């Protein structure tokens, strides 16, 4: 198309360079072996078994059953009956104090009775 010999040689050399570069890139792609690498990565992903691990963790969470454990602990706390035991101890303390006061009153009465008997004996 109106090209002289030197233009055609230059164009042919450019085409050859492009063809060589295309061949090099095609070889690089074959050497890279993308399909095998993709397969290897997919195999690694499957080996990780993330879905299985997630399912196992979810099963552990369900098996842990926090609500049931909390209810069991609350039942054990209720069974301890801390309020009832505290009230019983306070009643015992009050009763012990009443016994002490009663003993003191008896002792004072006995002392007053002895003093009264001594006074009566002195008057006779």
Buried (B, 14 or more C-beta within 10 A) or exposed (E): EEEEEEEEEEEEEEEEEEEEEEEEEEEEEEEEEEEEEEEEEEEEEEEEEEEEEEEEEEEEEEEEEEEEEEEEEEEEEEEEEEEEEEEEEEEEEEEEEEEEEEEEEEEEEEEEEEEEEEEEEEEE
